[in-house]
Amino acid sequence: MEVKQIVRLTGHSGAVYALEKSSDKNKFFSGSSDHIVAEWDLNAADNGQMLAQIPEIIYSLKLIPQKNILLAGQSAGGIHVIDLLTRKEMRLLQYHAAGVFDLSFSEEQNLLFSIGGEGTFSISHLDDLSLFKTIKLADEKLRSIAIHPEQKEAVIGCGDGSICVFELPSLQLKKRWLAHQEKFSVNAVQYSPDGNYLLSGSRDAHLNIFDVKNDYKLMTSIPAHNYAIYCIAFSPDKKYFATASRDKTLKIWDAENFNVLIRLDKEKYEGHLNSVNKLLWKNDNLISGGDDRSIIVWKVSS
């Protein structure tokens, strides 16, 4: 594997917490503690454009392509709805009392999901974004949510170290277990593209892999980083996945055997100076955002 840094984007004046795809194959969005949602074009990557300015820190972004809107979850519990055609904010959803750390949706079930720093899981109707149900899961923060590729289950990583599995569309709690060290937040959950495995990353710095078809039985626990894992993302070709960590590195792994292929750091690869918070694959590019206020675009070649 060969990885080459293409460009470092330094348009944000605060930590980058959110990265999200665009319907345009060459573009993507970012959100930061500087309250800015920016749009970037890989063909002119040094020329980002401000899409929206939000009065709070931006923790999460989610594109709803069928509605041509971008959702931005922020630190005060609000979700800003941005119309990508007019490039204006349409409305503000206030379904949480603390930071909205992740957003997801199921088009098949017509449901929008959001999770908050007050420990609540909120479910809205995707068509009109009206609130349908709120479920209290923990006193600690809820950090990450993932939808199974068949859209029959959703998993949530919790601040107490547990993972919850909900059936869709019934929203019945199917399973809850201590997936990582107790009281160590599960910051990242991600299904493998085939839906056979669930990967999770925690403040305990371990990457855990669970067998979905065997009642989420733990297959292996890997001491993957030196500090907390914040994000897990699979490549479009499904051959690789990447992890991002507070230890200032990102790693690319073989998705078949879970072996590390490369470690991207500051010393050898001119990587991030501080915590790496978010990852996004775009074509054969891996995009990373961190506390050093920068976004790095990496070219990944087999």
N, C-alpha and C positions, 0 to 999 in steps of 0.2 A: 504494500500500500504506500502511496505517495500523497502527502498533504502539503499544499502550498498556500501561504497567506496571500490573498488577492488584494484586499484593501482593508484598512482600518478606518471606520467611520467615527468621527468625533463631534457630531453635531449636537449631541445632548450635553447639558450642563449638570446632569445628575445621574445617579445609578440607573442602569437599564434593567428593568424587571420583566418586561413583556416583549415577545416577538410573535408575530402572526403572519400567516400567508396572505396573499392577495389573489384575486381571481385572475389577475394578469401574471403570467408565468415568470416575468422578470421583476416583479415588484413584491415588496413585503412592508409590514408595518412594525413600529416599535413604540413602546411606552416607557416612561421614565419617572423618576422622582422629581424631575423638573416640571412636571405637570403637562408635558407635551406628548401628543400622539403624532408621530412622524411617518411619512411614506417615503420609501426608498426605491430607486430603480437600479437594478444590477448593471444595466447598460450605461448608467451615468451615476455610479454609486456615491460619488463625492458631492452630489447635489440633492440632499434630502429636502423634502418639503413638509412644512407643518400642516397636518390635517386638522388638528383640534387642540385647543388649550383648555385644560380641565383644572378646576380649583383645588384638586387634591393629588396626592401621589398615585400614579397608575401602577397597579399590580398585575392586571390581566387584560388580555385582548382576545376577542373571538369574532371571526368573520362568519356571518350568516349569508352565504352566497346567493341562496334563492330569494332573499329579501334585499340583497345589495346593501346590507348595513354592517357596521362594525360596532361591537360592544366593547366598552372600556370599563373594567372594574377598578374602583379606587379605594383609597384608604379610609374613607368615612362611611363605607358601606353602600355607596351609590354605584349604579351601572348606567353609564352614558350611552345613548343610542345615536350613532352617527350615520347619517345618510351619505353613502359614498357617491351618489350621483350629484347631489347639490353641495356635498362637502360641508354640511351643516349639522349641528346637533338637533335631533328631533325631539327627544324627551329624556328624562332622568327617572330611572327605576330605583326606588329606595326599599329594597327587600332585605337589607342587612343592617346591623348596627355597628359593624366594624369592617375592616378591610375585606374586599372581595378578592380572594387569592387565586381563584380559578373559575373558568366558565367552560361549559360544553353544551352540546345539544344532540338530540336524536331526531332526525327528519322523519324517520319511519314512525316514531311514537309521537311526533309533533310536540316535543317537550324541550324546554330550555332549562339547564341546570346551573346553579351558582352556589358557591360555598364561601363561608365568611369566617372572620376572625373571632366572632362570638360563638362559634361552634354549631352554626345552623346550616342546613342543607335546604335550599329553596328551589322549588320546581314551578316553572311558569309555562303557559301555553305559548308555543312557538309562533302561532299565527298572529296573535295580538299582544304578546308579551305580558299578559295579565297574570298575576300571581295565582297559582293553583293550590300550593301546599308548602308548608315549612316544617321541617323535622329537626328537632334539637338532638344532636349527636354527642356533643362533648362540651365541657367548659373551656377546653383549649381550642386553638385555631384549627380549622380545617384547611389543608394546604393544596390538595390535588385531587382531581377527579378524572376518570377515564371511562369511556363507553366501549363495551365489547364490540368487535367488528360485526357481529350478528345483531347488535342493538337490543339484546334481550336482558342484559345486565349492565349495571354501572357500579364502579368501585370508587371509594373515597378514602384518601389517606388522612388520618387524624393526628392531632397533636399529642395524644397520649401513647402513641406507638402502635395503635390498632389500625386495621383496615376493615371497612364495612362493604358488604356486597348487597346491592338492591336489585330485585327483579324488576324488569320493565315489561309492560307499562304499569303493573300493579303497585310499584314502589314499596313492596313488602321487603323488610330486612331479611335477607336469606342467610347471611353468615357474618359474624364479627369475631375477629381473633387478634391476639397480640402478635403483630407481624415483625416488629423490631424491638429493640430494647425499650423497656417500660419508661414512659414519660419522654421518650425521644421522638420528636415529630416525624411522621412519614410525609416528606416533602414532595415526593414524586411517585406517581403510579402510572403505568403504561402497559397496555396489552400488546403482545406480539401481533404482527399483522395477520397471522393465521388464527389468532384467538386461543391458541393452545397454552400460552404462558402469560402470567402476570409478572411484571417486573416492578420492584419498588425500591426507592432510595430514601434514606433517613438521615437524621442528625447523627446517628451512630456510625455514619460513613460506610455502611454496608449496602451492597446491592443484593437483594433477595429475589429469588426466582421461584414462582409457585406454579404447580401443575393445575391448570384450570379444570381439566376434565376429571381430576382426581380430588375434587372438593378442595381445591386450592392448597394441596399439600406442598410443604416446603421441599423444593428439590435441592437447592444449594444456597448458601449465604457467602458472599464474596466480600472481603475487606477491600473495597474498590478504590477508596480515596482516603486522604488523611483527615479530612473534616467532612462536614455535612454535604450530602448530595442534594442538589436542588432541582435537577431536571433530567429526564430520560426521553430520547427522541429517536425514532427509527428512520432509516433512509428510505427514499421512495422505492428503490429496487429491493428492499426488504433484506438485503445482505448484511447490513450493519445497524448498530445503534450507538448513540453517543450519550455520555453522561457528563454533567456539569457539576462543579463542586465549589464549596467555600475555600478549598485549598488552592485556588487560583488556576486550576487546570481543567481541561476537558479531555476525555478519553473516548476513543472509537473502538468498538468491540465487534467481534465476529458474532452475528446473530444466531449462527447454527451451534457453535460450541461454547459461546460466552467467554472467549479468550480475548484479552486486550491486544489490539493491533498497534496502537500508537497512543502516546501521551503528549498532549500539546501544552507546553508550559512557556513561561517567559524566557527562561535561559536558553533553550534550544530553538524555539520556534517563534520568539517574539510575541508570545501570547499575552494574556491579560495580566495586569498588575495586581488585581484584587479578585475578590470572589466572582466566579462565573455563575450567573443566575438563570439564564434561559438559553435554549437552543432551538433552532429551526432549520430543517432541511429544505432546500429549494433547488430543484433539479439535482445536479451533482455538487452543489455547494452546501456546506454546513455553515450556518450563521450563529454566532454566539454573542451574547450581551452580558455585561458585567458591572460591578461596582466602580470600575475605573472610568465609567461614563462612555465607554467605547463599545462599538459593535465591530466584530471581525468577521469577514467573509473568507472562508477556507475552501479551496478547490480540492476535492477528494478524488483520487484516481486509484483504480485497482492495480 
